[in-house]
Amino acid sequence: MTGSYRKLGLALAALCLTAPAALAQDIEGTFKQAVDLLQRDRKDEALRMFQKVLSMEPSAEQAYALWTGTDHDTWLEILRTKGDIELIGRRMMALVDAARRERRNDADAIVALVKELSTDDPVERRKAIRALSADHGEYAVPHLLGWLGSTADEDNRTTAIQALTEMSSDVVLPLCAALSTDDAFLRRNIVYVLGRIGDSRAAGRVACCSTDADASVADAAVAAMGVLKSSGNGCKDLCAQGEAYHLRSGMVLADHMWSDVVWSWGDGALVATATPRSLYPDAMARACFTAAHIADATCADVLPGFARAEAGTIAAVNALAAAGVDTSELQAMAERAQVALGMTGAAGAEGGLAKALAQGDSGTAAVLVRALAEMAPAPTTAMRAALASKDGAIRSEAAVALGQMATWGKGAANAQVVSALGEVVGRQVVRLAYVIDADAARGQTVSLALSAAGMMVNASNNGVIGLASLRRMPGLDAVVVSDSLPDVAAQQVIDEIKAEPAFAKAAIFLVSSNPEAAAEAFGETVAGVLADPADVSTVTASMGESMGSERDRADALAAEAAGLLATLAGTGTNIAPAADALAGTLGRKDAVAVGAAYALCSAGNASHVAALAAVAADGARSEGVREAAARACSSIFARGGAAGEAAAVLAGIAHSDAPIAVRKAAAQAVGNLSAEDRAALGAAHH
């Protein structure tokens, strides 16, 4: 028997050792089948096989092996095939880039390859350029700037131009940052290279050079602007680019355009600042708006853009923290963003909030509406628009912000604000879902079905924008993704959602015009495929434990709103419109219920007494909430409210073994009973 177990153990050990290799062979074999089908123009079948490759979740190293083991022309064919195959090719290249990053910032290796560029052998030189591009990319730029700006060595300068041009999109961002150099000759050559590469991300920076004090730089910029599709206005182009980064647009953040660093120019050299992926888009947006401000400090789009970028950074850190992620290393960035947001002033935050509302950017809007409450002297147009938003989370944030402004003397809390605060007090989030589908009608069908199932639903018809919105949400229960999107591979959306710590428990489903084929192609990477977009029973049945962070935020806002209503009542504001909502929250967490009970001291009436007395009598509730409920009863009775059966309940509390604070409050409530209620209470005791 022992020998049998030993053989079994050896077999299992062998399986563990060979499984990764077998998986790699499966990935390679499936990829080759896909390529073969593509080359035979059987594109639909090729697409399903490529989707299957991604569903096997290849590692970065496995993707890198496919890339290095496949003919360059084959990759070009994949990337040039319009539609989903191109998007999948981009996704594979993103995985390749992830593997390349491990090799990229190796200064010794880069220096050695740069030396090899000096060879007279064009084949060896091209080999070195290919190695620089494949393994080091953007990190090679600082080592080539000396050659690029050399006035003495034309051969080295020509070689640098050739190398950087062939390295293409990888080197655009550090070259753009290097345009801040004081060396006009280097600036001219950088502009020339950027024009040859033709990446539109350089359009704004190059357009700014068209007014350069050095005529040669200006002439080179004018020549390059057409290729780069510049509007002719550098500030305008940079603001548009900053906006695109904030929204995580594929125009600036396609798979191969992400980086681990943000480049800048300082002390005569390029500086690479390590930046987490979750904060990279807004860090790049900030860099664009900084350059735009230098180009034209009077541009009306600059401050709102800055405000959105800084608020986006804060929202991203808040979302990670809400999901339980350790953000201690990110707090310095969040604090810097808070200070920078303040520097944009009320005008910047107002413009940023208006844009965020227009684009459904709820995470950014929540940060901006709070900042505006602190900076603006009175409620603003955008804040009032936020109060009327269809997004419950934004409405809640706006209501609380406007309530705070009223308590600070920055405006009166009118009936609309009071009612909105009442809505916040009563708002409870149960489940959150997000739908990403380019088919607007089908996406709406899914959204309506999920809403009917009791879920709060947001939606987008664009994969990149959908991912951008998702990353600023503090929690999520379910995502429904179309298997075909116009701007990004569906598998990338799935992979990126899974990679977000905030969405670890979210259930991911596909919706497809061909459910059977989608189920085969995507396999176990999704929880299921909706055969009928109106039937979401599999979604609601498959969700695990709720994330809870958005619900926690709703509870925190409810508690804050209840406290604000109590404070506003003390200033003479009529909060009666919120009274029923306040009474409806007495069964919730103490943080909500205590504030609601104290607000009812002012707004409550006889119809609320029974619920308040029940809370005061509940020995399972905390002393604080029981005392607050009894005090609310006392205030209502003092204003002439009738007690009914609650009188006996409160009298019983006063003579019970409840904590003294509760007994005292109950006794005071009994003391404030009307003569009729006192008589009825006495008769009952007899």
C-alpha positions in Angstrom: 0.0 0.0 0.0 2.8 2.3 0.9 4.4 1.7 -2.6 1.1 2.6 -4.2 0.9 5.9 -2.3 4.5 6.6 -3.2 3.7 6.1 -6.9 0.7 8.3 -6.7 2.7 11.0 -5.0 5.4 10.8 -7.7 2.7 11.0 -10.4 1.1 14.1 -8.8 4.5 15.7 -8.4 5.2 15.0 -12.1 1.8 16.5 -13.0 2.6 19.7 -11.0 5.9 20.0 -12.8 4.5 19.4 -16.3 1.2 21.3 -16.0 2.7 24.7 -16.7 4.7 23.3 -19.7 1.6 21.6 -21.0 -0.4 24.8 -20.6 2.2 26.7 -22.5 2.1 24.0 -25.3 -1.7 24.4 -25.4 -1.5 28.2 -25.7 1.2 27.9 -28.4 -0.8 25.3 -30.3 -4.1 27.2 -30.1 -2.3 30.4 -31.2 -0.8 28.7 -34.2 -4.2 27.3 -35.2 -5.6 30.9 -34.9 -2.8 32.3 -37.1 -3.3 29.5 -39.7 -7.0 30.2 -39.9 -6.3 34.0 -40.2 -3.9 33.4 -43.0 -6.5 31.2 -44.8 -8.9 34.2 -44.5 -11.2 32.2 -42.1 -11.5 35.2 -39.8 -14.5 34.3 -37.7 -12.9 30.9 -36.8 -9.6 32.7 -36.2 -11.3 35.2 -33.9 -12.7 32.4 -31.7 -9.3 30.7 -31.5 -7.6 34.0 -30.5 -10.3 34.5 -27.9 -9.6 31.0 -26.6 -5.9 31.9 -26.3 -6.7 34.8 -24.1 -9.2 32.8 -22.1 -6.3 30.5 -21.2 -4.9 33.6 -19.4 -1.4 33.4 -20.7 1.3 34.9 -18.5 3.4 37.8 -19.7 6.3 35.4 -20.3 4.2 33.0 -22.3 3.0 36.0 -24.4 6.6 37.1 -24.8 7.5 33.6 -26.0 4.8 33.7 -28.6 5.9 37.2 -29.7 9.6 36.2 -30.1 8.7 32.9 -31.7 6.4 34.3 -34.3 7.4 36.0 -37.5 7.2 39.8 -37.3 5.0 40.0 -40.5 2.5 37.7 -38.8 2.1 40.0 -35.9 1.7 42.9 -38.3 -1.1 41.0 -40.0 -2.9 40.4 -36.7 -2.5 44.1 -35.7 -3.7 45.3 -39.1 -6.8 43.1 -39.2 -9.6 45.4 -38.3 -12.1 44.6 -35.6 -11.8 42.2 -32.7 -8.7 40.4 -34.0 -6.7 43.7 -33.9 -8.0 44.3 -30.4 -6.8 40.9 -29.3 -3.5 41.5 -30.9 -3.1 44.7 -28.9 -4.0 42.8 -25.7 -1.3 40.2 -26.5 1.2 43.0 -27.1 0.3 44.5 -23.7 1.2 41.2 -22.1 4.4 41.2 -24.1 5.2 44.7 -22.8 4.7 43.5 -19.3 7.4 40.9 -19.8 9.6 43.4 -21.5 9.3 45.8 -18.5 11.2 43.2 -16.4 14.2 43.7 -18.8 13.7 47.4 -19.6 15.4 49.6 -17.1 18.8 47.8 -17.2 21.3 50.7 -17.7 24.3 48.4 -18.3 22.5 46.4 -21.0 21.3 49.6 -22.7 24.8 51.2 -22.6 26.2 48.0 -24.2 23.6 48.1 -27.0 24.1 51.8 -27.7 27.8 51.1 -28.1 26.9 48.4 -30.7 25.1 51.0 -32.7 28.5 52.5 -33.6 29.3 49.5 -35.8 29.8 50.0 -39.6 27.9 46.7 -40.2 24.3 47.8 -41.0 23.0 44.3 -40.1 24.6 44.4 -36.7 23.4 48.0 -36.2 19.8 47.0 -37.0 20.1 44.0 -34.7 21.1 46.3 -31.8 18.3 48.7 -32.6 15.8 45.8 -32.6 17.2 44.7 -29.2 16.9 48.2 -27.7 13.3 48.4 -29.0 12.3 45.0 -27.9 13.8 44.9 -24.5 14.3 48.5 -23.3 12.0 50.9 -25.2 11.5 54.2 -23.4 14.4 53.6 -21.0 16.8 53.8 -23.9 15.9 57.5 -24.7 18.1 59.1 -22.0 21.1 57.2 -23.3 20.5 58.4 -26.9 19.8 62.1 -26.3 23.6 62.9 -26.2 23.9 61.5 -29.7 20.7 63.1 -30.9 21.9 66.5 -29.8 25.5 66.1 -31.0 26.6 68.9 -33.3 30.1 67.3 -33.7 29.3 63.7 -34.7 26.9 63.5 -37.6 27.1 59.7 -37.8 26.0 59.3 -34.2 23.3 61.8 -34.6 21.9 60.0 -37.7 22.1 56.7 -36.0 20.2 58.1 -33.0 17.5 59.4 -35.3 17.3 56.0 -37.1 17.1 54.1 -33.8 14.5 56.3 -32.1 12.4 56.4 -35.2 12.3 52.6 -35.4 11.6 52.3 -31.7 8.4 54.3 -32.6 5.6 54.7 -30.0 7.7 53.4 -27.1 9.9 56.5 -27.1 7.3 59.2 -27.7 6.6 60.2 -24.1 10.2 60.7 -22.9 11.0 62.6 -26.1 8.0 64.9 -25.5 9.3 65.5 -22.0 12.8 66.2 -23.3 11.4 69.1 -25.4 11.8 71.2 -22.2 15.5 71.2 -22.8 17.3 74.5 -23.2 19.3 73.1 -26.1 17.6 74.3 -29.3 19.5 72.0 -31.5 18.3 69.0 -29.5 14.8 70.4 -29.5 14.8 70.6 -33.3 16.0 67.0 -33.7 13.5 65.7 -31.2 10.7 67.4 -33.1 12.0 65.9 -36.3 12.0 62.4 -34.8 8.5 62.8 -33.4 7.3 63.9 -36.8 8.8 60.8 -38.4 7.2 58.6 -35.8 3.8 60.2 -36.3 2.3 59.3 -33.0 -0.5 61.8 -32.3 0.3 61.9 -28.6 3.1 64.3 -29.6 0.8 66.7 -31.4 0.3 69.2 -28.6 4.0 69.4 -27.5 5.2 69.8 -31.1 2.5 72.4 -31.8 3.8 74.4 -28.9 7.2 74.4 -30.5 5.8 76.1 -33.6 6.3 79.4 -31.8 9.8 78.5 -30.5 12.2 81.4 -30.4 14.6 79.3 -32.4 13.5 79.5 -36.1 14.9 76.0 -36.9 12.8 74.4 -34.1 9.7 76.3 -35.2 10.2 75.3 -38.8 10.6 71.6 -37.9 7.5 71.8 -35.7 5.3 73.3 -38.5 6.5 70.5 -40.8 5.6 67.8 -38.3 2.2 69.2 -37.2 0.4 67.9 -40.2 1.7 64.4 -39.8 0.7 64.5 -36.1 -2.8 65.7 -36.8 -2.4 68.8 -34.7 -5.2 71.4 -34.5 -2.5 74.0 -34.8 -3.1 75.2 -31.2 -0.7 73.5 -28.8 -2.7 74.4 -25.7 -5.9 73.1 -27.2 -4.2 69.8 -28.2 -2.7 69.3 -24.8 -6.0 69.9 -23.0 -7.7 67.4 -25.3 -5.0 64.9 -24.6 -5.2 65.5 -20.8 -8.9 64.9 -21.0 -8.3 61.7 -22.9 -5.9 60.5 -20.3 -8.3 61.2 -17.5 -11.0 59.2 -19.3 -8.5 56.4 -20.1 -9.2 56.8 -23.8 -7.7 54.3 -26.2 -6.4 57.2 -28.2 -3.7 57.7 -25.5 -3.9 54.5 -23.4 -4.1 51.6 -25.8 -2.6 48.5 -24.4 0.9 49.3 -25.6 0.8 52.9 -24.4 0.8 52.3 -20.6 4.0 52.7 -18.6 5.2 52.3 -15.1 6.8 55.8 -15.1 5.9 59.4 -15.9 8.7 61.3 -17.7 9.7 64.9 -16.9 12.7 67.1 -17.5 14.8 68.4 -14.6 18.3 69.6 -14.1 19.1 69.1 -17.7 18.1 65.4 -17.8 15.1 63.1 -18.2 13.6 62.0 -14.9 11.4 58.9 -14.6 8.9 58.9 -11.7 7.5 55.5 -10.8 3.7 55.7 -10.9 1.2 52.9 -9.9 -1.0 51.8 -12.8 -4.2 53.0 -11.0 -2.8 56.5 -10.8 -1.0 56.6 -14.1 -3.8 58.1 -16.3 -4.4 61.1 -14.1 -0.6 61.6 -13.6 -0.3 61.8 -17.4 -3.4 64.1 -17.5 -1.7 66.4 -15.0 1.5 66.5 -17.1 -0.6 67.5 -20.2 -2.4 70.3 -18.3 0.9 71.5 -16.9 2.4 71.8 -20.4 -0.9 73.4 -21.6 -0.6 76.0 -18.8 3.0 76.8 -19.8 1.8 77.3 -23.4 -1.1 79.5 -22.5 -1.8 80.4 -18.9 -5.1 82.1 -19.9 -6.6 79.0 -21.5 -10.1 78.4 -19.9 -9.7 74.6 -20.1 -6.5 74.3 -18.0 -7.8 74.8 -14.4 -10.9 72.5 -14.8 -8.6 69.9 -16.4 -6.1 70.1 -13.5 -9.0 69.9 -11.0 -10.3 66.7 -12.7 -6.9 65.1 -12.8 -6.2 65.8 -9.1 -9.7 64.7 -8.1 -9.3 61.5 -10.2 -6.1 60.7 -8.2 -7.9 61.2 -4.9 -10.9 59.1 -6.0 -8.6 56.3 -7.2 -6.8 56.2 -3.8 -10.1 56.4 -2.0 -11.5 53.5 -4.0 -8.5 51.3 -3.2 -8.7 52.1 0.5 -12.5 51.4 0.5 -11.7 47.9 -1.0 -9.3 47.2 1.9 -6.1 47.7 -0.1 -3.1 49.1 1.8 -2.8 52.6 0.4 -0.1 53.9 2.8 2.4 54.3 0.0 -0.1 56.2 -2.0 -1.1 58.7 0.7 1.6 61.1 -0.2 0.3 61.3 -3.8 -3.3 61.7 -2.5 -2.2 64.5 -0.2 -0.3 66.3 -2.9 -3.4 66.0 -5.1 -5.6 67.5 -2.4 -3.3 70.5 -2.1 -3.1 70.9 -5.9 -6.9 70.7 -6.2 -7.2 73.5 -3.7 -4.8 75.6 -5.9 -7.2 75.4 -8.8 -9.7 77.4 -6.8 -13.5 77.3 -6.9 -13.5 78.2 -10.6 -11.4 75.2 -11.5 -13.4 72.8 -9.4 -16.6 74.2 -10.7 -15.5 73.6 -14.3 -14.2 70.2 -13.5 -17.4 69.2 -11.8 -19.5 70.3 -14.7 -17.4 68.1 -17.0 -17.5 65.1 -14.6 -21.3 65.3 -14.4 -21.6 65.5 -18.2 -19.5 62.3 -18.6 -21.0 60.3 -15.7 -17.6 60.4 -13.9 -19.1 59.8 -10.4 -15.9 59.2 -8.5 -14.3 62.4 -9.6 -17.6 64.3 -9.2 -17.9 63.2 -5.6 -14.4 64.6 -4.8 -15.1 67.8 -6.6 -18.4 68.5 -5.0 -16.9 68.2 -1.6 -14.0 70.5 -2.6 -16.4 73.1 -3.9 -18.4 73.1 -0.7 -15.2 74.1 1.1 -14.0 76.7 -1.5 -17.0 78.3 -3.0 -18.7 81.2 -1.2 -22.2 80.0 -2.1 -23.8 77.0 -3.9 -22.7 76.8 -7.5 -24.5 75.9 -10.8 -22.6 72.6 -11.0 -23.4 71.7 -7.4 -27.1 72.3 -8.1 -26.8 70.1 -11.2 -25.2 67.4 -9.1 -28.2 67.6 -6.7 -30.4 66.8 -9.7 -28.2 64.0 -11.0 -29.7 60.6 -11.9 -26.8 59.0 -10.1 -27.8 58.4 -6.5 -24.2 58.5 -5.2 -23.6 61.9 -6.8 -27.0 63.3 -5.5 -26.0 62.1 -2.0 -22.6 63.8 -2.1 -24.2 67.0 -3.4 -26.9 67.0 -0.8 -24.4 66.6 2.1 -22.1 69.2 0.6 -24.9 71.8 0.2 -26.0 70.9 3.8 -22.6 71.6 5.1 -22.5 74.9 3.2 -25.7 75.9 4.9 -24.3 75.1 8.4 -21.2 77.2 7.5 -23.3 80.2 6.6 -22.6 79.9 2.9 -26.3 79.7 2.0 -29.7 78.6 3.2 -30.8 75.0 3.1 -34.0 75.3 1.1 -36.7 72.7 0.8 -34.9 70.9 -2.1 -31.7 70.5 0.0 -33.7 69.3 3.0 -35.6 66.8 0.9 -32.4 65.6 -0.7 -30.7 65.1 2.7 -33.8 63.1 3.7 -33.2 60.9 0.6 -29.6 60.5 1.6 -30.6 59.4 5.1 -32.9 56.8 3.6 -30.6 55.6 0.8 -29.3 52.0 1.1 -27.3 50.4 -1.6 -27.9 46.7 -2.0 -26.1 45.5 -5.1 -24.0 47.3 -7.7 -23.7 46.2 -11.4 -22.0 47.7 -14.5 -22.9 46.9 -18.1 -20.4 47.4 -20.9 -22.0 46.8 -24.3 -21.6 48.6 -27.7 -25.1 47.4 -28.6 -27.1 50.2 -27.0 -30.5 48.5 -27.1 -29.2 45.2 -25.8 -27.2 47.0 -23.0 -30.3 48.9 -22.0 -32.3 45.6 -21.8 -29.7 44.1 -19.5 -29.5 47.2 -17.4 -33.3 47.4 -17.0 -33.4 43.7 -16.1 -30.7 44.1 -13.4 -32.5 47.2 -12.0 -35.7 45.3 -11.8 -33.8 42.6 -9.8 -33.0 45.3 -7.2 -29.6 46.3 -8.4 -28.1 49.8 -8.9 -26.8 49.8 -12.4 -24.4 52.0 -14.4 -23.5 51.4 -18.0 -21.2 52.3 -20.9 -21.1 51.5 -24.6 -17.3 51.9 -24.6 -14.8 49.5 -23.1 -12.1 52.0 -22.2 -14.5 54.5 -20.7 -16.3 51.7 -18.9 -13.0 50.6 -17.3 -12.2 54.2 -16.4 -15.6 54.6 -14.6 -15.3 51.2 -12.9 -11.9 52.1 -11.4 -13.4 55.0 -9.6 -16.2 53.0 -8.0 -15.5 51.8 -4.5 -17.1 48.4 -5.0 -18.9 46.2 -7.5 -21.0 43.0 -7.4 -21.5 42.1 -11.1 -20.2 43.2 -14.5 -21.9 42.2 -17.8 -19.5 42.7 -20.8 -20.2 42.3 -24.5 -17.9 39.8 -26.2 -17.4 42.4 -29.0 -16.5 46.0 -28.2 -15.4 48.7 -30.6 -12.2 49.9 -28.8 -10.8 47.1 -26.7 -10.8 43.3 -26.6 -13.5 41.9 -24.2 -10.9 39.7 -22.6 -8.8 42.7 -21.7 -11.8 44.2 -19.9 -12.3 41.0 -18.1 -8.6 40.7 -17.2 -8.4 44.3 -15.9 -11.5 43.9 -13.8 -10.0 40.8 -12.2 -6.8 42.6 -11.6 -8.5 45.3 -9.6 -8.4 44.5 -5.8 -11.6 46.4 -5.4 -13.5 44.0 -7.6 -12.0 40.7 -6.4 -15.5 39.3 -5.6 -17.3 40.7 -8.6 -19.1 38.2 -10.9 -18.3 38.7 -14.6 -20.7 37.7 -17.3 -20.7 37.9 -21.1 -23.6 39.0 -23.4 -23.2 37.9 -27.0 -25.2 37.6 -30.2 -23.7 34.0 -30.4 -23.8 32.7 -26.7 -22.7 29.2 -27.5 -19.6 30.4 -29.4 -18.8 33.0 -26.7 -19.1 30.3 -24.0 -16.6 28.1 -25.8 -14.2 30.9 -26.6 -14.1 32.6 -23.1 -14.5 29.4 -21.1 -14.0 29.7 -17.3 -12.7 33.3 -17.4 -16.4 34.4 -17.0 -19.1 33.2 -14.7 -21.5 32.6 -17.6 -23.0 33.9 -20.8 -26.4 35.5 -21.0 -28.4 33.6 -23.6 -31.2 36.2 -23.3 -30.3 39.8 -22.3 -33.7 40.2 -20.5 -33.0 37.1 -18.3 -30.4 38.0 -15.6 -31.3 35.3 -13.2 -27.9 33.7 -13.6 -26.3 37.0 -12.7 -28.3 37.4 -9.5 -27.9 33.7 -8.6 -24.2 33.6 -9.0 -23.0 36.7 -7.1 -21.1 36.0 -4.0 -20.9 38.1 -0.9 -21.5 41.8 -1.5 -18.4 43.9 -1.6 -20.0 46.3 0.9 -17.8 49.4 0.3 -20.4 51.4 -1.6 -23.0 50.3 1.0 -20.6 51.5 3.7 -20.2 54.8 1.9 -24.0 55.1 1.7 -24.3 54.5 5.5 -21.6 57.1 6.2 -23.3 59.7 4.0 -26.7 58.8 5.7 -25.1 59.4 9.1 -23.6 62.6 8.0 -26.9 63.8 6.5 -28.8 62.9 9.6 -26.4 64.9 11.7 -26.6 67.8 9.3 -30.4 67.8 9.5 -30.2 67.9 13.3 -27.7 70.8 13.1 -29.9 72.7 10.5 -32.9 72.3 12.7 -31.0 74.1 15.4 -30.5 77.0 13.1 -34.2 77.4 12.6 -34.3 75.5 9.2 -37.6 73.7 8.6 -36.5 70.0 8.2 -40.1 68.6 8.3 -39.9 67.5 4.7 -37.3 64.9 5.8 -39.1 63.7 8.9 -40.5 60.5 7.4 -37.2 59.5 5.8 -35.5 60.1 9.2 -38.0 57.9 11.0 -37.5 55.2 8.4 -33.8 54.9 9.3 -34.3 54.1 13.1 -33.6 50.5 12.5 -30.3 51.1 10.8 -26.8 51.3 12.2 -26.3 53.5 15.3 -24.3 56.1 13.3 -27.4 56.7 11.2 -30.1 56.1 13.8 -28.7 58.4 16.5 -28.4 61.4 14.2 -31.9 60.6 12.8 -33.4 60.5 16.3 -31.9 63.8 17.3 -33.1 65.4 14.1 -36.6 64.1 14.9 -36.4 66.1 18.1 -37.2 69.1 15.9 -39.0 67.5 12.9 -40.8 64.6 14.5 -44.5 64.4 15.1 -47.1 62.0 16.7 -46.8 59.6 13.7 -43.2 58.9 14.6 -43.6 58.3 18.3 -44.3 54.6 18.2 -41.2 53.8 16.2 -39.1 56.0 18.5 -40.5 54.4 21.7 -39.8 50.9 20.2 -36.1 51.8 19.7 -35.9 53.3 23.3 -37.3 50.0 24.7 -35.1 47.7 22.7 -32.5 46.3 25.1 -30.4 45.0 22.2 -29.8 48.5 20.9 -27.0 50.7 22.2 -27.5 53.1 25.1 -26.8 56.1 22.8 -29.5 55.3 20.3 -32.1 54.4 23.0 -31.4 57.7 24.8 -31.7 59.7 21.5 -35.0 58.0 20.7 -36.5 58.8 24.1 -35.3 62.4 23.9 -37.0 62.7 20.5 -40.3 61.5 22.1 -39.9 64.0 24.9 -39.4 66.9 22.3 -42.5 65.8 20.3 -44.6 65.6 23.5 -43.4 69.0 24.6 -44.7 70.4 21.3 -48.1 68.9 22.0 -47.7 65.6 20.1 -49.9 62.7 21.2 -48.3 59.6 22.7 -51.0 56.9 22.4 -49.7 53.5 23.5 -46.1 54.8 23.5 -46.8 56.5 26.9 -47.0 53.1 28.6 -43.8 51.9 26.9 -41.9 54.9 28.0 -43.2 54.7 31.5 -42.0 51.1 31.6 -38.6 52.1 30.5 -38.4 54.8 33.2 -39.0 52.1 35.9 -36.8 49.4 34.3 -33.2 48.4 34.8 -32.1 50.3 31.6 -29.0 52.5 31.8 -29.7 55.7 33.7 -29.3 58.0 30.7 -32.1 56.0 28.9 -34.3 55.9 32.0 -33.9 59.6 32.6 -34.8 60.5 29.0 -37.8 58.2 29.1 -38.9 59.8 32.4 -38.6 63.3 30.9 -40.7 62.1 28.0 -43.4 60.9 30.4 -43.1 64.2 32.2 -43.9 66.0 28.9 -47.1 64.0 28.2 -50.3 65.9 27.6 -53.0 65.9 30.3 -55.0 63.5 28.2 -52.1 61.0 27.8 -51.3 61.3 31.5 -54.9 60.5 32.4 -54.9 57.6 30.0 -51.6 56.3 31.4 -52.9 56.6 35.0 -56.1 54.8 34.1 -54.1 52.0 32.5 -52.1 51.5 35.7 -55.2 51.3 37.8 
